[in-house]
Amino acid sequence: MRHIVRTAVGTVVCAFGLSLGAHAQTAPPAGRLLASNCFQCHGTNGKGPGFDELTGKSSSEMYKKMKEFQSGKKGNNIMAMHATGYTDAQLQSLSSWLSTQR
């Protein structure tokens, strides 16, 4: 009985390790998960209803605007609140990914 339990546990551990390896290979592109916060207003493709379209904008343009929201230069609105939650590295990653959407 003890041998069966060890084998079963070994199999579970092995299968768990394999699933982690598979997950690492299918991770979304950098910035994609951060961009999911933008989808409610700007749409999943950056062409949201009634809000600024993000498609066609350069990474540097979006990063600059997000920094302006973050600093308060663009007012105290919902975008300012969102922007304050990101680090510079996250804003760069987010802007880079969004700039690839068409």
C-alpha positions in Angstrom: 0.0 0.0 0.0 2.8 2.4 0.8 4.4 1.8 -2.5 1.2 2.7 -4.3 0.8 5.9 -2.5 4.4 6.9 -3.3 3.8 6.1 -7.0 0.6 8.1 -7.1 2.2 11.1 -5.4 5.1 10.8 -7.7 2.8 10.8 -10.7 0.9 13.8 -9.4 4.1 15.8 -8.8 5.4 14.8 -12.2 2.2 15.9 -14.0 2.1 19.1 -12.0 5.7 19.9 -13.1 4.8 19.2 -16.7 1.7 21.5 -16.6 3.9 24.3 -15.2 6.3 23.9 -18.0 3.5 24.0 -20.6 2.1 27.1 -18.9 5.4 29.0 -19.1 5.5 28.3 -22.9 2.1 29.8 -23.5 2.4 32.9 -21.4 0.8 36.0 -22.9 3.0 38.7 -24.5 4.5 41.2 -22.1 2.0 44.0 -21.4 -1.0 41.9 -22.4 -2.2 41.2 -18.9 -1.7 44.8 -17.8 -3.7 45.9 -20.8 -6.7 43.9 -19.7 -7.4 46.8 -17.3 -7.9 49.0 -20.3 -10.4 46.8 -22.1 -13.5 47.9 -20.2 -13.4 51.4 -21.7 -11.1 51.0 -24.7 -12.2 47.6 -26.0 -10.1 44.5 -26.3 -8.7 45.7 -29.6 -8.3 49.4 -28.5 -11.3 50.5 -30.5 -13.7 51.1 -27.5 -17.1 52.7 -27.8 -17.0 56.3 -26.9 -13.5 56.5 -25.6 -10.2 57.4 -27.2 -9.0 54.8 -29.7 -5.7 53.3 -28.8 -5.0 51.7 -32.1 -2.6 53.4 -34.4 -0.8 55.2 -31.6 2.9 54.8 -31.0 4.3 53.3 -27.8 6.1 56.5 -27.0 2.9 58.6 -27.5 0.9 56.3 -25.2 3.6 56.2 -22.5 3.9 60.0 -22.5 0.1 60.4 -22.1 0.1 57.8 -19.3 2.9 59.7 -17.5 0.9 62.9 -17.9 -2.1 61.3 -16.3 0.1 59.8 -13.6 1.7 63.2 -12.7 -1.7 65.0 -12.6 -1.0 67.2 -15.7 -4.0 65.7 -17.5 -6.4 66.2 -14.6 -7.9 64.1 -11.8 -10.0 61.7 -13.7 -10.3 57.9 -14.0 -7.3 57.7 -16.2 -5.2 59.5 -13.6 -6.4 57.0 -11.1 -5.5 54.0 -13.3 -2.1 55.4 -14.2 -1.0 55.9 -10.6 -1.2 52.1 -10.2 1.6 51.3 -12.6 5.4 51.5 -12.4 7.4 53.0 -15.2 8.4 49.6 -16.4 4.8 48.5 -16.4 3.7 51.6 -18.4 6.4 50.9 -20.9 5.4 47.3 -21.3 1.7 48.2 -21.5 2.3 51.0 -24.1 4.5 48.7 -26.2 1.9 46.0 -26.3 -1.0 48.4 -27.0 0.9 49.9 -29.9 0.9 46.6 -31.7 -2.9 46.3 -31.7 -4.7 47.1 -35.0 
